[in-house]
């Protein structure tokens, strides 16, 4: 297990984390514990809490620990990478904390976002040679400001980026690996983004539509779930990414029965939903490629309209 301060000075990175919640907070804490300089970008109240108390992590994989991090409400200095870990519903407002001029000459923008459409919007803002999309697989929740509960026995990230040299990703990949994260650097950006979409969209949309756990869905709505998996896989293939629908179903069957998706928890709490980034993007891609998706269209139609943040 990586210990605090194990990174050498020549390998030490400065990493900003926009959105130190369940995912961003965990990565920020792991990188800081490994000895990297981390700046968490958040609102004034959260920034003060993190400055005073640090990030406290409770994890069966990494143990319980507190990591000290820097904080700011806006980025004012060059960084090696900025991890974007907010949800789509808060993205536009959050990006005001990261002015393009503040990144420095070679700083990467690494969105850890659901969906497939955000890379182009970020490239328009920051430049094509800066944006390196990533897909993360983890179960991690912010239970209070600065307090993270990490429940999955893994943290896995796929780093990609078709508009910049892959060698640019090596320092960040090495820093994350050294902090305890399993990292793959992959060349096919659509494949990376659609592989996550193909897994996430069916279970997120159905769990939110019915207010059911994963166990309930695979027992009481299995036919609908598998039909939706097949539709999303067809859209993924049309978009240039080959995915195996049977693999998604196998992964659902391996989840604890009481598992809830992030979108479902947002709906229960009355928070804005990432419906457009997931369901909307799926339907737009289906229509663009002429792929029929009747189940997806119905489920998205039956979900409540997203509330504005």
N, C-alpha and C positions, 0 to 999 in steps of 0.2 A: 504494500500500500504506500503510495507516495506520501512523504512526510513534508512538513512545512519547511520552506526555504531550500529545497533540494536542487533547484535550478541554478546553473552557473551564471555569472554576470554577463558573459558574452551571449548566452542564449535567452536572457531575460527579455520578455516582451512587455510592452505597455498596451493593455487591452481595455477598451471602453465597452461597457455593457449597457445597452439601452433597454431598460425594463428588467430590473432585478427581482422578478417574481419567481414562480416555481422553477422554470427552466433557466432563465437568465441568472437568477440568484444562485442556483446550484453551480452553474459553470463559473460564475464570478468567484464563488467561494473556493472551488477546487483549484482554479488558476492561482488565486492569491495564496492558498495554502502551499502550493508548489513553489512559490517564490516570485511569481510574476507581479508586475504592477498593474492593478486593476482599478478602473474608475467607473463607478456605477452612476449612471445618469437617470435621475428621477425627479419627481416633484419635491418642493422644499421640505415638506414634512417627512417623507420617506428618506430623503438625503440626510436630514438631521438624525433620524433614528439609526441609519447605517453608520454614520460618523461616530455616534455615541456608543453603539452596542456591537457594531460589526454584523456580519452575516452568520447566523446560527443554523447549522445543518444537523438534522437527525436522519441518519441513513443506516440501514442494515448492511449496505455494501461498503460505505466509507467511514462508518462510525459517527459519533456525535462530536462536532468540533465547531469552533468559532473562528472566522477568518476576518481580519481587518482589511478594509478596502477604502480607497479614496472615493469621494462623492462629489457630484456637481449637478447643477440643474441644467447646464449647457456645456458642451464640449468646447474648450478654449485652447487646446494644445494638440500637437500631432500625436497620433497613435499608430501602432502597427496594425491593429484591427479593431473594428467596432462591431460587436455582436448585437444584432437587432432581435430582441426577444419579446417584443410586445405583440399583442394580437392585432389582426387586421383592423378591427374596429377602432383601435387607438393609434394606428400607424401614422396617419397624416399629421396629427397634432404632435406625436412623439418625435417625428423627424425634425421638428423645429429645434430640438435639443442638439442636433448634429448638423451644424452648418457645413456645407461642402468645403469651405475655405479652411475649416479647423482640422481636417483630417491629416493634413500634411501631404508630402509628395507621393508617398507609396502606400498610405493606409488603406486597408481593405475594408469593405462593407460586407458583412456576412449575415444575411437574413436567415433566421431560424423560424420561418413562417410557414403556416399551412397554405395550401393552394399552389397555383402554377403561374399566375399572372404578375406577381409582384416584382420579379427580377427586371423586367423592362422598365417599369416605373422608377425603380431605384437607379437603373442605368441612366435614365433621362436626367435624374437629379445629380448623381455623383460621378457619372462617366462610365463607359463600358469597361474600361481597364481596371476598375476598382471592385466591382460587385462579384462576389463568390457565393452563390446560393448554397444552402446546406439543408439537409433533412436530419432531424434528430428523433431518436426513439428513446423515450424515457417516461416514467411516471413520477412527477415531482410537483409539489403543491406549495404555494406560499400560504401558510396558515395565519400569519400575522406579518406586519412589516419587518423584514429582516429575519424571519423565521421560516425555514424551508424543511419540508418533510419529503424525503426521497424514498419512494416505495418500491421501485423496480430493481431487480438484481442486475441491472445493466444501465449504461449510458452509452448510446451508439450514435455516431454522427457520420454522415456521408457529406464530404466537401466536394464541390464541383465548381464549374464556371467556364462556359464555352468562349468567353470573350477576353480571357487573360491567360497567360502561360501557367501551366500546372505547377511549375517550380515556385511561383509566387505563394502557393498554398502550403509549402513544406514547413516553414517556421511555425505557423499557427497549428498545423496538424501535429507537429512534434510537441508543441507546448501542451496541447490538449491530451495527447497520449501520455505525456509525462505526468499530467495531473490525474490520470486514472480513467480517461475517456477512451473508448474504442473508436478509432477513426479510420475511415477509408477515403482516399482521394481518388475520385472517379472522373472520367473525361466526358461522359454523355449526360449533359445537364437535363434534357427532357426525361431521360430514363430515371434519373434520381428523383426529380420532382413528381413525376407521374407514379413512380413506385409507391411513394408515400400517399399520394392522392388515392390510388387504387385501394389501399388498405384503409385509409381514414374515412373517406367519404361515405361508404355504405353504412358503417357502424355509427358514425356521428349523426348522419341524417336520420336513420331509423330510431336510434336511441332517443333522440330529441323529439321526433314525431310522436312516439308512443310513451315517452317517459319511462322506459323500461331499461333494466340492467342488461349487460351483455348475456348473462345466463338466460334471462327471460326471452330475449330476442332469438337466441339460437334454439330455444325450445318452442316458443309460441309463434314466432314469425320467421321461421327458418326458410320457407319457400320464398318469401319476399326478400329476405336478406341475400340469399344466393342469386336471385334474379337481379338484384341491384349490383351485386359483385360482378356478375357477368356483363352488365351494361357498362359499368365503369371500366372494366378491363378492355372492352371493345373500343371505348373512347381513347383509352391509353394507347392501344395499338395504333389507332388512326393518327394519334399525335406523335408517333415515332418511338413509343416505349412498349416493349413487350413485357407483359406481366402475366402471371399464372393465377387465375381466379381461385383455383383450388388451394393455393398457398394462403391466400387471405382467409378463407374459411377455416383452414387448419389453425391459423393463428388465433382466430376468434374462439375456436373450440378449446384452446389452451389457456384462455384468460380465466381468472377467478370469476365465478358466477355473479358476484356482487359488483363487478367493475362497472363504473359509469364513465361516459366520455366527457371530455372537457366541454363540448358544446351543450351536452345535457345538463351538466352542473351549472353552466352559465344561464340556461333557460330556467332552471329551478330557482336560481338566485335573482332572476329578473335583470340579468346583465345583457348587454348587446350581444348578438350572436354573429359568428363568422359565417353566416349563411351565404352571403354573396361570394366570399373568397373560396368557399368549398362548393356548395350547391350551384351558385350562379356561374362560377367558372366552369364547372362540369357541363352544365347545359349549353353554355356558349361554345365550348369546344365541340360538343356533340353536334350542334347545329352547323358549326363551321365545316365539319367533316362529313355531314350527312349521315350520322349514326343515330338510329332510333333508340330513344331511352324513355319509354313510356312510364316505367316504374319511377325513375328518378324525377321525371317531370311532375308526376302526381305527388310524390313525397315532398318535393320542394314547394309545390303549390299549397299543400296542406299545412306546412309549417308557418308559424306566425311571422309577419313581416318584421325584419330586424328593427329593434329600437335603437335610436341614435344615442351615442355615448354622451 
